[in-house]
């Protein structure tokens, strides 16, 4: 398992555990106050200049299942993307997609949000580009199914999923990966 993928998973788990180790106030660990203090995506706070929330929100998770599904997805997808673009390219795709997902959520969703799924969708977007460039219709069909399934789940009543963040991460991942593919093909540049 690549170090960068392990490091991202460990960081997400540590951030998830922090509220249980440090008391943020008279409320419970999974309270609104805790998420506000740790940096969830808050449109009001971002408008007030707290731009760091575009990144910190991607390391917060609402509950253990939310954390598990995002980290499992990172563990399953990350190692396949890494060899294609190197650690630097992978980090650009992951963090660029996290920010892209947060920006889309900021623009389209007034509610607070959190989670690594924008970054994970960015890695899925990288797969879309790889499938298109390699002209692999079966890979593209599999990825399309995964994207469609996740978006449908996000639109179900009561799902409480920020699909704007997913779509923003997906679009950012596709865009960043296209730039990397063009750079690699025109200059031979390999990010490591």
C-alpha positions in Angstrom: 0.0 0.0 0.0 1.5 3.4 -1.0 2.7 5.7 1.8 0.6 8.7 0.7 -2.6 6.6 0.8 -1.8 5.2 4.2 -0.9 8.7 5.4 -4.2 10.2 4.2 -6.2 7.4 5.9 -4.2 7.8 9.2 -4.8 11.6 9.2 -8.5 11.2 8.6 -8.7 8.6 11.4 -6.8 10.8 13.8 -9.0 13.8 13.0 -12.0 11.7 13.6 -10.7 10.6 17.0 -9.6 14.1 18.1 -13.1 15.1 19.5 -13.1 12.0 21.7 -9.8 12.9 23.2 -10.1 16.7 23.5 -13.2 18.3 25.0 -14.3 21.2 22.9 -17.0 22.4 25.3 -20.0 21.3 27.3 -21.4 19.4 24.3 -20.8 15.9 22.9 -17.9 14.9 20.6 -20.1 14.8 17.6 -21.7 18.2 18.2 -22.2 21.1 15.9 -19.8 23.2 18.0 -17.0 20.6 17.6 -17.4 20.4 13.8 -17.4 24.2 13.6 -14.2 24.4 15.6 -12.5 21.7 13.6 -13.3 23.4 10.3 -16.3 22.0 8.5 -17.5 23.8 5.4 -19.5 26.8 6.6 -20.5 29.2 3.9 -20.7 32.1 6.5 -17.3 31.4 7.9 -15.7 31.0 4.4 -17.3 34.4 3.3 -15.7 35.8 6.5 -12.3 34.7 5.2 -11.9 31.3 6.7 -10.8 29.8 3.4 -8.9 26.9 5.2 -12.3 25.3 5.6 -12.2 24.4 1.9 -9.5 21.9 2.9 -10.2 21.1 6.6 -13.8 20.0 5.8 -12.4 17.2 3.7 -10.8 15.6 6.8 -13.9 15.6 9.0 -16.5 12.9 9.1 -19.9 12.8 10.7 -19.8 9.2 12.0 -17.8 6.0 11.8 -19.7 4.7 8.8 -19.0 8.0 6.9 -15.3 7.7 7.7 -15.2 3.9 6.9 -16.8 4.3 3.4 -14.6 7.2 2.4 -11.4 5.6 3.7 -12.3 2.2 2.1 -12.9 4.0 -1.2 -9.5 5.8 -0.9 -7.8 2.5 0.0 -9.5 0.8 -3.0 -8.9 3.5 -5.6 -5.7 5.3 -4.5 -3.2 2.6 -5.2 -4.3 2.3 -8.8 -4.1 6.0 -9.6 -0.7 6.6 -7.8 1.5 4.7 -10.3 0.0 6.6 -13.2 0.8 10.1 -11.9 3.3 9.6 -9.0 2.9 10.9 -5.5 2.9 14.6 -6.6 0.3 14.0 -9.3 -1.8 12.0 -6.9 -1.6 14.7 -4.2 -2.6 17.3 -6.8 -5.6 15.3 -7.9 -6.6 14.4 -4.3 -6.3 17.9 -2.7 -7.4 19.7 -5.8 -10.6 17.6 -5.9 -11.1 18.1 -2.2 -11.0 21.9 -2.7 -13.1 21.6 -5.9 -15.7 19.6 -4.0 -15.8 22.2 -1.2 -16.0 25.1 -3.6 -18.9 23.5 -5.5 -20.6 22.8 -2.1 -20.0 26.4 -1.1 -21.6 27.7 -4.3 -24.5 25.3 -4.6 -25.2 24.2 -1.0 -25.8 26.7 1.8 -25.7 23.9 4.5 -22.6 23.0 6.4 -20.8 19.9 5.0 -17.9 17.6 5.6 -16.1 14.5 4.4 -13.4 13.2 2.0 -15.9 12.2 -0.7 -15.1 15.2 -2.9 -11.5 14.1 -3.0 -12.5 10.4 -3.5 -14.8 11.5 -6.4 -11.8 13.3 -7.8 -9.8 10.0 -7.9 -12.8 8.5 -9.6 -12.7 11.4 -12.1 -9.0 10.5 -12.7 -10.2 7.0 -13.6 -12.6 8.5 -16.1 -9.8 10.2 -17.9 -7.6 7.1 -17.8 -10.5 5.0 -19.3 -11.0 7.6 -22.0 -7.3 8.0 -22.9 -6.7 4.2 -22.9 -10.0 3.7 -24.8 -11.2 1.1 -22.3 -15.0 1.0 -22.6 -15.5 -1.7 -19.9 -13.5 0.4 -17.4 -15.5 3.5 -18.4 -18.8 1.6 -18.0 -17.8 0.3 -14.5 -16.8 3.8 -13.4 -19.9 5.3 -14.9 -22.0 2.8 -12.9 -20.1 3.7 -9.6 -20.7 7.4 -10.2 -24.3 7.0 -11.1 -25.0 4.7 -8.1 -23.4 7.2 -5.7 -25.2 10.2 -7.1 -28.6 8.4 -7.0 -28.0 7.4 -3.4 -27.2 11.1 -2.7 -30.5 12.2 -4.2 -32.6 9.8 -2.1 -34.8 11.5 0.4 -33.2 11.8 3.8 -29.7 10.8 2.6 -28.1 14.0 3.9 -25.4 13.7 1.3 -23.9 16.7 -0.4 -24.0 15.8 -4.1 -22.7 19.2 -5.1 -19.5 18.3 -3.3 -19.3 15.0 -5.0 -19.9 16.5 -8.5 -17.4 19.3 -7.8 -14.8 16.8 -6.7 -15.5 14.7 -9.8 -15.2 17.7 -12.2 -12.0 18.9 -10.5 -10.5 15.4 -10.6 -11.3 15.1 -14.3 -9.8 18.6 -15.0 -6.6 18.1 -13.0 -6.1 14.7 -14.5 -6.6 16.0 -18.1 -3.9 18.7 -17.4 -1.5 16.0 -16.0 -2.1 13.7 -19.0 -1.5 16.6 -21.4 1.7 17.6 -19.6 2.9 14.0 -19.6 2.2 13.5 -23.3 3.6 16.9 -24.5 6.6 17.2 -22.3 7.3 13.7 -21.0 7.1 15.2 -17.5 6.5 12.5 -14.9 5.5 13.8 -11.5 6.9 11.7 -8.7 
